[in-house]
Amino acid sequence: MDDIKKGLKTVGEMINVTLDNGLAYQYPKFTTLLDIAKDVQHEYKYRIMGAIVNNNLRELAYALEEDSEVKFVDITSSYGNRIYTRSLSFLFIIAAKEVIKGCKVAVEHSLSKGLYCEIHGSGPLTKDVVRRIEEKMREIANKDLPFAKKKYSKSEAEKLFSQTGQYDKLELLKHRQKDSINIYSCMGYYDYFYGYLVPSTGYLDIFELLYYPPGIVLRFPTRDNPREIPEFFDQPKLFSIYREFEEWGKIMEIENISQLNDYILKGKVNELIWIAEALHEKKLAQIADNIFSSQEKKKLILISGPSSSGKTTFTQRLSIQLRVNGLKTVAISIDDFFKNREDTPKTPEGEYDFETIEAIDIDLFNEIINKLIAGEEVELPYFNFHTGKREWRGRKLKISEDHILLVEGIHGLNERLTQHIDDNKKYKIYISPLTHLNVDNHNRIPTSDLRLIRRMVRDYQFRSTDALTTIRRWDSVRSGEDKYIYPYQEAADIMFNSSLIYELSILKKTAMPLLEKIDKTMVEYVEAKRLMKFLDYLLPADSKPVPSNSILREFIGNSCFNV
């Protein structure tokens, strides 16, 4: 115990600190988490980034005032990973401003397990400039300079952001309900971040910059491999979709939450809804036209995307557009091609793995699809989830020349699923809500957060599942997507962005009460609090103007489709 308290004050009131590894210590009241982390770092494999204290996420500068249960988090935790990447973003912003005086930095979106960023007001970017920025980042990191945090009143923050030309943050403050705001500083640069930072630049030891015209990809380790930067896989199709919608946002003058809130305050949200929905309809019609006019006659449309992308509504709306072109559509459920339960692969934990492609009878799927394409009549299987057995119930199907088969499923883009089907007959679609809307220039809204909020609302509305359960399952859902969906994104013939620029303001009205029900004693409260803080930036909007065929209706209810 003496070793644990070495270097700390031993006078005054003491508090009990219990770590998640079961060890318990005593420290003087107001001891910081950083001091404790230094004492116990040897108990952890990777460097500590922050901590969960009595079920609240805290930065290492936080001082303990009462008996506390402390769970330190490193980069392998979602919370520690966010702290690391957020801090790295600030380091990048500082270095860019040091190298290119007067420039503006925008953290845009994720790309190949990194962050795509742009630098404005500096002319075209070059490889040499990117190299100099990375060198400056390493120089600052080696100096181990502190990230200092200070609380400012709204008026003080407005003055500071005005002096530093950060007008996006001024706009954000307009709608901030709290009277104060925490601002970080380093080397004379000031910034606000939606979340905590590490104590100093020395924590940021693994990163690299990749020149990716017209911007830069900020690269860093993943939770799965904290000591290495993952291999870069170019994603030109995904990047193109992001760019297209960012440009559309600029035309609409809605690039961040503050501008969305202004639309709501001005009573123009109905107009915004109509335009966003019209864009979806236009994109759907273009996809249907591409399929209809393709030189090789398509017979099999494969639709895939991560959870809560709106695949069901998209498929039905695409079916309508195809029929407008004179084509007939038939939906095939990939679920009916599951192997019998006893033949289903298992996870290392011994549970049935229904997510892996090995759970699908690929040979049977290919055989039936090829027979249908050849004009033969087939009997379709039916998978009974209650018995775990495939059944043959006499459902016969024969398609004509003007028929198209629609198949929705997580493995749709994986070539193994359709390995024996002529490529010229297939058309692959990737769908995901790729939001371009950000909190401000330096705080992005991850697509995964939008999907989680969508799923939370849908699970409550239609599956009698509370937000606690949805959050609890989310890590497992995302793990499956990393394995079975994301590696095949670029195999798509076309991508469809299912996000709607207005939707978070609609979802907030249902999501906030659900999140507020999560008890502070639950582990999931940490994530609930993070999402509530994020949603707090948004003004709510009425869902009545949302059309019944909208993808959003799949989540909030009253859809005209069977979803």
MARLUMTI-280323 format. One line per field, with one value per residue (C-alpha): x, y, z; residue in one letter. Coordinates in steps of 0.05 Angstrom, whole numbers. Example, Ala and Ser with C-alpha at 12.3 -4.5 7.8 and 13.67 -1.06 7.14 Angstrom:
2
px [246, 273];
py [-90, -21];
pz [156, 143];
r [A, S];
//
This chain:
563
px [0, 58, 84, 15, 12, 84, 90, 18, -4, -23, -55, -128, -191, -180, -227, -232, -217, -237, -212, -248, -193, -216, -158, -176, -135, -140, -122, -127, -191, -183, -130, -134, -146, -80, -42, -77, -66, 9, 9, -30, -10, 32, -34, -57, -30, -40, -35, -94, -134, -191, -236, -308, -320, -383, -413, -393, -339, -283, -219, -154, -152, -214, -205, -241, -282, -315, -308, -306, -308, -259, -253, -194, -202, -149, -150, -182, -245, -294, -289, -213, -209, -254, -211, -148, -175, -208, -142, -105, -153, -135, -61, -72, -111, -56, 0, -38, -47, 27, 48, -5, -19, -91, -119, -185, -189, -251, -256, -305, -320, -290, -252, -217, -212, -185, -213, -217, -201, -194, -154, -184, -156, -87, -92, -85, -55, 10, 47, 102, 54, 23, 92, 108, 43, 59, 129, 100, 51, 109, 149, 91, 77, 149, 146, 89, 52, -11, -82, -109, -184, -220, -293, -317, -383, -422, -405, -331, -332, -367, -313, -257, -286, -299, -227, -201, -249, -284, -352, -379, -371, -404, -464, -464, -466, -530, -570, -530, -576, -521, -491, -419, -375, -309, -254, -187, -123, -53, 3, -44, -98, -168, -221, -285, -294, -354, -319, -255, -181, -119, -77, -21, 6, 56, -1, -8, 49, 19, -9, 5, -22, -41, -46, -115, -132, -163, -152, -116, -134, -114, -95, -89, -92, -157, -187, -169, -96, -75, -2, -7, -41, -86, -73, -106, -159, -181, -256, -269, -343, -356, -315, -353, -420, -395, -369, -434, -476, -427, -434, -510, -506, -467, -519, -574, -532, -538, -470, -478, -528, -533, -556, -607, -633, -640, -685, -729, -731, -751, -808, -777, -769, -827, -792, -728, -765, -795, -728, -692, -746, -746, -671, -682, -736, -692, -634, -680, -708, -637, -617, -680, -664, -592, -616, -668, -621, -560, -531, -532, -602, -601, -640, -615, -612, -571, -581, -536, -518, -507, -561, -614, -597, -669, -659, -731, -763, -709, -723, -797, -788, -738, -788, -839, -789, -770, -844, -849, -798, -841, -805, -837, -804, -802, -770, -728, -712, -641, -664, -701, -633, -605, -575, -611, -593, -548, -507, -499, -428, -414, -375, -314, -361, -403, -463, -495, -465, -523, -483, -429, -439, -426, -495, -525, -534, -496, -501, -577, -584, -543, -580, -649, -630, -598, -659, -704, -661, -663, -740, -751, -804, -775, -800, -774, -752, -779, -736, -775, -739, -778, -755, -689, -705, -714, -783, -814, -885, -901, -887, -873, -843, -829, -807, -813, -765, -787, -780, -724, -707, -694, -651, -636, -585, -519, -479, -507, -441, -398, -383, -385, -460, -471, -408, -442, -487, -467, -438, -472, -540, -524, -531, -504, -528, -497, -542, -522, -541, -476, -491, -451, -481, -431, -434, -383, -320, -280, -334, -366, -428, -409, -455, -455, -487, -542, -555, -556, -608, -650, -646, -663, -726, -746, -733, -777, -833, -838, -798, -816, -742, -717, -657, -616, -621, -606, -543, -522, -525, -494, -421, -438, -479, -421, -371, -413, -415, -339, -333, -389, -409, -355, -301, -346, -372, -332, -359, -425, -446, -477, -485, -547, -542, -604, -591, -640, -612, -671, -680, -641, -689, -747, -714, -696, -768, -771, -698, -687, -742, -717, -646, -668, -700, -632, -613, -548, -526, -526, -462, -499, -513, -445, -465, -535, -506, -460, -518, -562, -508, -503, -579, -582, -551, -612, -679, -737, -782, -852, -856, -924, -895, -852, -885, -910, -862, -801, -743, -750, -819, -787, -761, -812, -875, -935, -900, -943, -900, -897, -834];
py [0, 47, 38, 54, 120, 139, 212, 229, 271, 227, 282, 300, 259, 191, 157, 85, 68, 0, -20, -67, -119, -125, -88, -35, 25, 88, 156, 227, 262, 301, 254, 255, 193, 209, 200, 134, 111, 122, 77, 20, 24, -39, -77, -59, -83, -17, 55, 81, 135, 150, 117, 100, 125, 103, 91, 159, 168, 213, 241, 228, 300, 286, 289, 239, 269, 206, 131, 107, 45, 58, 21, 47, 44, 39, 41, -29, 1, 40, 98, 96, 92, 153, 192, 173, 191, 255, 278, 258, 302, 362, 347, 344, 410, 444, 417, 437, 508, 511, 490, 528, 594, 616, 551, 519, 445, 402, 331, 302, 227, 158, 124, 56, 57, 128, 199, 237, 310, 372, 436, 499, 568, 542, 526, 454, 405, 369, 308, 352, 393, 329, 304, 369, 366, 295, 316, 374, 326, 281, 341, 365, 294, 285, 349, 318, 384, 387, 391, 441, 445, 507, 523, 586, 623, 626, 699, 686, 627, 670, 723, 671, 635, 702, 723, 657, 657, 592, 614, 542, 539, 607, 579, 518, 562, 596, 533, 510, 505, 505, 571, 546, 505, 468, 487, 453, 491, 472, 516, 576, 540, 533, 483, 450, 375, 331, 286, 281, 285, 251, 292, 309, 302, 248, 197, 201, 157, 116, 152, 171, 217, 192, 242, 228, 284, 332, 318, 275, 210, 212, 141, 107, 39, 1, -30, -99, -83, -24, -24, -22, 21, -23, -33, 20, -4, 48, 59, 104, 87, 102, 165, 188, 181, 221, 275, 279, 288, 338, 380, 373, 397, 458, 474, 467, 506, 451, 423, 420, 414, 489, 500, 444, 477, 543, 510, 484, 551, 586, 537, 510, 437, 415, 442, 407, 341, 346, 361, 305, 254, 278, 265, 194, 182, 211, 165, 104, 120, 127, 59, 27, 61, 36, -36, -31, -1, -43, -79, -145, -161, -165, -219, -218, -155, -165, -113, -109, -60, -54, -56, 0, 23, 18, -41, -66, 0, 11, -57, -44, 25, -1, -55, 0, 38, -25, -37, 34, 11, -48, -101, -150, -165, -224, -222, -282, -288, -310, -332, -391, -418, -427, -495, -540, -522, -582, -563, -490, -469, -447, -389, -402, -393, -452, -410, -420, -369, -346, -287, -325, -341, -414, -415, -409, -468, -434, -492, -497, -421, -421, -482, -451, -382, -410, -453, -392, -351, -408, -405, -469, -478, -490, -504, -453, -476, -449, -445, -458, -418, -453, -523, -501, -543, -530, -547, -556, -529, -532, -459, -461, -405, -394, -327, -297, -256, -190, -214, -192, -228, -183, -212, -173, -199, -184, -230, -201, -168, -229, -264, -332, -326, -325, -358, -403, -348, -310, -242, -209, -227, -197, -125, -109, -51, -26, 16, 54, 120, 158, 223, 284, 325, 342, 377, 428, 428, 386, 341, 292, 250, 177, 137, 83, 132, 149, 75, 60, 114, 88, 17, 39, 74, 16, -37, 0, 13, -56, -107, -89, -80, -24, 20, -16, -81, -48, -15, -80, -117, -62, -83, -153, -125, -81, -138, -179, -120, -113, -186, -197, -130, -76, -117, -124, -52, -35, -97, -61, -37, 23, 53, 85, 135, 123, 180, 238, 306, 321, 253, 263, 318, 270, 211, 253, 257, 182, 167, 216, 188, 117, 136, 173, 108, 74, 71, 104, 39, 1, -8, 17, 84, 109, 101, 127, 191, 201, 195, 241, 294, 289, 292, 352, 394, 382, 416, 367, 367, 340, 275, 289, 316, 253, 215, 144, 114, 146, 102, 138, 108, 39, 64, 113, 77, 88, 63, 46, -16, -81, -69];
pz [0, 15, -56, -84, -47, -61, -82, -62, -3, 56, 98, 101, 87, 52, 2, -20, -93, -119, -188, -235, -226, -154, -122, -70, -46, -5, -32, -6, -28, -93, -120, -196, -239, -273, -208, -194, -266, -258, -197, -228, -302, -293, -282, -353, -420, -457, -436, -397, -434, -385, -335, -318, -247, -212, -281, -310, -362, -336, -364, -327, -301, -260, -184, -140, -84, -56, -50, -122, -166, -222, -288, -328, -404, -457, -533, -536, -505, -549, -498, -495, -571, -579, -529, -568, -637, -612, -581, -644, -684, -640, -650, -725, -725, -685, -731, -794, -768, -749, -819, -858, -822, -824, -852, -833, -817, -826, -798, -849, -842, -832, -889, -885, -809, -809, -812, -877, -865, -909, -902, -931, -945, -965, -1039, -1065, -1017, -1035, -1011, -984, -942, -914, -896, -860, -821, -798, -778, -738, -704, -682, -658, -615, -590, -569, -528, -487, -482, -438, -464, -414, -402, -375, -364, -399, -394, -460, -468, -456, -505, -558, -551, -555, -616, -650, -639, -667, -727, -706, -731, -734, -658, -650, -687, -642, -580, -605, -588, -527, -467, -414, -391, -394, -439, -430, -478, -489, -505, -528, -557, -558, -598, -568, -587, -563, -568, -559, -508, -468, -488, -461, -412, -460, -531, -508, -505, -581, -604, -661, -722, -794, -848, -917, -974, -1005, -1054, -1042, -968, -917, -881, -808, -790, -722, -688, -679, -617, -643, -657, -612, -631, -707, -759, -802, -876, -919, -967, -1018, -1019, -1080, -1085, -1012, -1015, -1076, -1040, -981, -1027, -1066, -1003, -973, -1035, -1031, -959, -979, -1032, -980, -931, -879, -860, -785, -729, -718, -789, -782, -719, -756, -807, -750, -715, -780, -790, -855, -833, -878, -939, -917, -909, -978, -1011, -974, -992, -1064, -1067, -1043, -1095, -1150, -1130, -1128, -1197, -1224, -1196, -1227, -1294, -1292, -1280, -1335, -1387, -1372, -1433, -1396, -1373, -1297, -1263, -1191, -1148, -1085, -1030, -969, -915, -840, -787, -789, -859, -882, -927, -923, -944, -996, -1027, -1032, -1061, -1112, -1131, -1147, -1189, -1227, -1241, -1268, -1319, -1338, -1298, -1250, -1183, -1136, -1067, -1044, -970, -956, -887, -920, -942, -872, -858, -809, -737, -726, -787, -766, -748, -676, -647, -604, -544, -568, -592, -660, -708, -752, -779, -816, -890, -871, -839, -909, -955, -1012, -1060, -1053, -1061, -1126, -1153, -1143, -1169, -1231, -1246, -1238, -1284, -1335, -1334, -1295, -1242, -1172, -1103, -1053, -983, -918, -856, -792, -738, -683, -702, -733, -795, -869, -894, -963, -962, -1036, -1052, -1127, -1168, -1242, -1270, -1339, -1381, -1350, -1278, -1231, -1165, -1104, -1048, -985, -935, -901, -948, -1013, -1033, -1016, -1081, -1046, -1037, -1113, -1136, -1188, -1217, -1280, -1259, -1317, -1287, -1219, -1194, -1124, -1081, -1017, -972, -909, -875, -890, -854, -876, -819, -764, -697, -722, -765, -715, -685, -733, -725, -736, -781, -727, -678, -727, -738, -664, -652, -710, -683, -612, -636, -681, -629, -579, -630, -661, -621, -549, -535, -489, -503, -451, -489, -556, -530, -496, -563, -605, -599, -623, -681, -703, -696, -746, -794, -791, -811, -861, -892, -893, -927, -988, -994, -1056, -1092, -1100, -1169, -1135, -1066, -1037, -979, -937, -888, -886, -866, -820, -786, -721, -701, -711, -677, -616, -592, -582, -568, -510, -464, -478, -460, -397, -371, -367, -294, -272, -240, -306, -346, -408, -375, -398, -471, -458, -427, -487, -535, -494, -493, -568, -579, -533, -588, -633, -633, -640, -701, -714, -752, -785, -851, -861, -919, -906, -956, -924, -901, -834, -826, -820, -752, -726, -750, -795, -858, -917, -928, -891, -850];
r [M, D, D, I, K, K, G, L, K, T, V, G, E, M, I, N, V, T, L, D, N, G, L, A, Y, Q, Y, P, K, F, T, T, L, L, D, I, A, K, D, V, Q, H, E, Y, K, Y, R, I, M, G, A, I, V, N, N, N, L, R, E, L, A, Y, A, L, E, E, D, S, E, V, K, F, V, D, I, T, S, S, Y, G, N, R, I, Y, T, R, S, L, S, F, L, F, I, I, A, A, K, E, V, I, K, G, C, K, V, A, V, E, H, S, L, S, K, G, L, Y, C, E, I, H, G, S, G, P, L, T, K, D, V, V, R, R, I, E, E, K, M, R, E, I, A, N, K, D, L, P, F, A, K, K, K, Y, S, K, S, E, A, E, K, L, F, S, Q, T, G, Q, Y, D, K, L, E, L, L, K, H, R, Q, K, D, S, I, N, I, Y, S, C, M, G, Y, Y, D, Y, F, Y, G, Y, L, V, P, S, T, G, Y, L, D, I, F, E, L, L, Y, Y, P, P, G, I, V, L, R, F, P, T, R, D, N, P, R, E, I, P, E, F, F, D, Q, P, K, L, F, S, I, Y, R, E, F, E, E, W, G, K, I, M, E, I, E, N, I, S, Q, L, N, D, Y, I, L, K, G, K, V, N, E, L, I, W, I, A, E, A, L, H, E, K, K, L, A, Q, I, A, D, N, I, F, S, S, Q, E, K, K, K, L, I, L, I, S, G, P, S, S, S, G, K, T, T, F, T, Q, R, L, S, I, Q, L, R, V, N, G, L, K, T, V, A, I, S, I, D, D, F, F, K, N, R, E, D, T, P, K, T, P, E, G, E, Y, D, F, E, T, I, E, A, I, D, I, D, L, F, N, E, I, I, N, K, L, I, A, G, E, E, V, E, L, P, Y, F, N, F, H, T, G, K, R, E, W, R, G, R, K, L, K, I, S, E, D, H, I, L, L, V, E, G, I, H, G, L, N, E, R, L, T, Q, H, I, D, D, N, K, K, Y, K, I, Y, I, S, P, L, T, H, L, N, V, D, N, H, N, R, I, P, T, S, D, L, R, L, I, R, R, M, V, R, D, Y, Q, F, R, S, T, D, A, L, T, T, I, R, R, W, D, S, V, R, S, G, E, D, K, Y, I, Y, P, Y, Q, E, A, A, D, I, M, F, N, S, S, L, I, Y, E, L, S, I, L, K, K, T, A, M, P, L, L, E, K, I, D, K, T, M, V, E, Y, V, E, A, K, R, L, M, K, F, L, D, Y, L, L, P, A, D, S, K, P, V, P, S, N, S, I, L, R, E, F, I, G, N, S, C, F, N, V];
//
